[in-house]
Amino acid sequence: MYNDILMNGSKRFVVSMSHPSVKGSFAKVGVLFQLEDLKEVSEQTQDQIKYICNHKVIGRVNIDKVLNPDVWTSRETYLKVEGTIIDDSKDDEIDASSDVYVAVAAAKLSTEEQRLKNAFACLVDMQHELQEDVRFTKASVDSFAVKPGSGEDGLWQTIRLWQSYTEQRLVNRQNEMQKEFQNKLIEFLKREKGVKDEELPSAIGFTDLSPALQKEVSELQRRMAVELQPLVLESTLTMQKILEAKGHAERVELVRFFINAEQKRLEAKKTLRGMFSSDISSPDNEIATPVVKDDPAESPPSSNIKDDEDESDSTPMQSIFTDDPDAFQ
């Protein structure tokens, strides 16, 4: 494909998400990539890598037809499609002759955007209350972008941020599952192999493990396949659903839906934590009283945001997300 790009000068191509369970099936709406920079490195890498490229996403494409579906099996070349570039330049532009109608519609849209900002603020509050390892900074609430378009204050910046958040949740969960096994592995090396802390190897072969640890590895791989799959689907299908939205208003509603779903997950986690720690009297283990929803049908719970100074320096390693460089903790 890149050879063709170099030959014909076209720098744009479509990237479409493949179906998570059906082979050879792709999403009808894809994103339009534009090649920004291409460097040939085949000589330096002994032909292991031919090109190093930088791309930029410049739009969305509705795929109308696959011109050469047979090459999906043969792998002789890349898939070629006919598609229609979706015009987002008039995103949610209101076609009406009455200025009053325009003002009312704009006010309604502003209300939906405000509800999205409120939902995000509640989520951040809950994340800090539960001391989530992966969380947004409180400062990110003020810079939360909800406007139409892809500018710095546009909703697409928030969508990008949310995608990073879901991906980091996946990485964090994977690390949690691996940490328990790593502790057992270190104990095995010290006890059975007599390895000192400064002599711990960076890697160890599967056959060098004890039968019990080999069984642990197999079980860990099985658990990761089962437990991480929902997070993988969440990350990929969430973005695809947003890509397929017909306009800004629909995207606002979708993002709010996903934020509220995450809020409910944390509420359930908080409830479980309260159930298992209800008999503990230590203030450090007390669970805050459940909050009351402002709007039972739509709005997520709201609660007061704690000051950053209240957070202990002994908090475990955490991932903090923000769309404001000054908001990192």
N, C-alpha and C positions, 0 to 999 in steps of 0.2 A: 504493500500500500504506500509506504513512504517513498519507494522508488517511483511509483506513479505520480506522487505529489511533486517530486523533484523534476519529473519529466514534463508534466502539464501545468505546473505552477499553481494548481488549486491547493489551498492550505486548509480546507475545511472538510470535516468528516463527522459522521453521526456515531454516537456511542449509546447503545441501548442496553437496558438491564435484561439479563437472561432470567427465565423463570426459575425459582428456587428448587422446584421438584420435577418439572417437565423439561426434558432435554430437547433442544432445538426449538424452543418457544421463547419469543422475545417480547418485551413491552412495545406497545404501539407508539408510545411517546418516548423519544430519546432526547439527548442533549447534543448541541452542535459545538464541536471542538474546533478551535482554530490554532494551527501550528504557529507558535511564536518564534521558536528557535530550534535548529537541528544541527547536531554535531556528529560527524562520523568518527567512531572510535574503534573500528574493527581491527586496525593495525595494533593499537595499544593493548587491546584485550584478546589478541590472537583469535579473532572472529567469534569470541564468545558473546560479545555485544556489538551490534552493528551501529546503532544510532542512540544518542542521548537527546531527548526532545523535551521542550517545554511547551505546554498548551494553555489555552484560555477558553473557558466556556463562554460562548457569546449568545446563546439562545436555545430555544427548544424546537424540536422537529416532530411533526406527525408523520410516521412512516406509513406510506400508502401501499407499497408493493416491494417484495424482495425479488430482484431480477435474476439472481442465480442461486436459488436455494439448494441445488445439488452439491455445491462446493462445501456446504456445511459438513457433509460426510467425507468428501474426498480431501478437504483441506488444501486444495490446490492454490487457492487464492482467498482473498477476503470477500465477504458478502457485499453486494452492491444493491442499493435500494433507490426507489423513487419516494420522495417525501415532500412535505409542505412545511416551510419554515413558519412557525407560529409568530405572529406579530404581537409583541408585548408592548409596543410603543404607545398604544392607546389603551393601556391596562385600566379597566374599569372607567373608561371615559363615558359620561352620561349623555345620552342622546335625548335631549328634551328642549322644547321651545320656551318653557317657563323658567324664569330665574328662581322663582319660589320652589319649584320642583327640584331644581338642581341643589338649592340650599338645603332642603329637607333630606334629600338623598345623601348629600355629603355629610350632614350631621349624623345620619344613621351609620354611615361607614365609620365615622370618627368614634361613635359609641362602641362599635365592634372592636375597633383597634384598642380602645381603652380597656375593654373587658379582657383582651389578650394581655395587655400590660399588667392588669390586676392579677390575672392568673399566674403570670410569670413571677410577680412579686411574692405571691403566696407560696409558690414552689420553692423559691430561693430561701424564704423564711423557714420552711419545713426542712430543707436540706441542712441549714445551719443548726437548727434545733436538734436534729438527729446526728449532727457531725458526720455527714456523708463523706466518704473518701473522694468521690467525684462530685463536685458541686460548682455552682456559679458563685462569683463574688457578689456581695450585696451592692457594690458600686455598679454592677452591670445592670441593675434594675433601672437606674436613671438613664442609662444610655441604650436601653432596649429599643431596637429599631422596628417599627411597624408600618412605615409609610410605603406606598406603592413604589416599584422600581428597584433597581439594583445599586443605588447610591449608598453612601455611608449610613444614611438613616432609613434605608429601604428594608423591607421585610426579608428580601433574599439574604441579607447579611445575617439576620436572625436564623434563617433556615440553615445556612452554612454552620452557624454556631451550634445549633441543635444537632446537626449531623455529627459534629465533632464530639459532642457530649455523649450521644448514644454509642459511638465507637469507643470512647474512653471507658464507658461503663463495661463494655465487652472485654476490653483489655484488663481492666481492674479485676473483674470477676475471674478471668483466666489466671491472673497472677495469684489471687487468693487460693484458688484450687491447687496451684502448683506449689505454693509456699509450704503447705502441710507436708507434702511428699518430700520436699527439699530438706526439711528439718529431720525427717526420718532417714533420709539418705546420708546426711552429715553424721547423724548418730551412728549409723551402720559403719561408715568409713572410720570413725574414731574408735568404735568398740571392736569391730571385727578385723579391720585392716591396720589399726594402730596409727592412723594418719593424724598429724597435728593440725591445728588451725591454719598455720602458715603453709602447710603442705597440701591443702585441699585442692584437688584437680578442678579445672574449669569444665571438664566433660568426663563422662564415664560410660563405658559400653554396657549394653543391656545384659550381655552374658556374664559380666563381672558382678552383677547384682545377686543377692541371695534369692532363693525361690520365693520367699515372702515378698520381697521388694519387687520382683518381676511381676508378681500377681498384683501388687499395688499399682504398678505402671499401667498394666492392662485395664485395671478398674478405673484409674484416673482418665485414661483415654476414652473409656466408655462414658463416664460421667460428663466429661467435657463435651462429647458429641451430643449428649442428651440435654444438658443444662444450658449450653451456650447457643444451641441452635435457635431458640426463641429470640435471643438478643441479636443474632445475626439477621433474622427475618425482620425484627423491629427496625434495625438500622437501614436495611435495604428497601423494605416495602413502604416505610414511612416516607422516604425521599421520593419514591416512585409515585405515591399517591399525591404528594404535593406537586410534582412535575405535571401530573395530569389535570390538575385543577384548572378551571377555565378562566379564572381571573383573580385579582387581588383579594376580593371579599371572600371568595371560597378558600383561598390559601390561609387567610387570617383565621377562618373557622377551623380549618384542619390543624393548624399549629396549636390553636387553643385546645382542641380536642386531645392532641398528643401530650400537651403540658398537663392537662387535667388528669389524663390517664397515669402519668408519672406521679402526680400528686396523690392519687388514690393508692398507688403502690406504696408510697412512703407512709401514708396513713395506716395501711394494713401492717406495715413493718413496725410502726410506732405502737399500734395496738398490741401486737404480739410481744414486743419488748416490755410493755406495761404488764401483760399477763404473767410473764416469767420473772418479773422483778418486783411484783406487788408486795412480796413479803420481805423485801430488803428495805431497811429504814435509812440507809446512808443517803445523805443529800445528793451525793454524786450519782446515785443510781435512780433517783426519783424521775418519774415520767410526768411531763406537763399534762395538765388537764386537757382533754380533747376540746378542740375549738368548735365553734358553731358556724355553719355555713350562712353567708348572707343571702344567697339565693339557692335553695335546695335543688332546684331544677338544673341550674347552669353553673353558678359560681363555685369555685373551689374554696376550701376553708381559708380563713385569713387569721393571722396572729401577729403579735408584735415582733419586730426584728430585733434580735439581740445585738449589742454592740460588739464590734470585732475584738475589743479589749477583753471580752469575757472568755475568749477562746484560749484554752490552755496551750502552753508551748510544748506540752508532751503529746499533743495530738499526732497520730500516725501520719505517714506520708500521704498527701492528698493531691488530687487534681482539681484545680480551680479554673472555671471557665469564665471568660469575659470577652466582650467585644470592645473594651476600652483598655488600652495598654496600661493605664495607670491603676486599673482595678485589680491587678494581680496581687495575691497575698503570699 
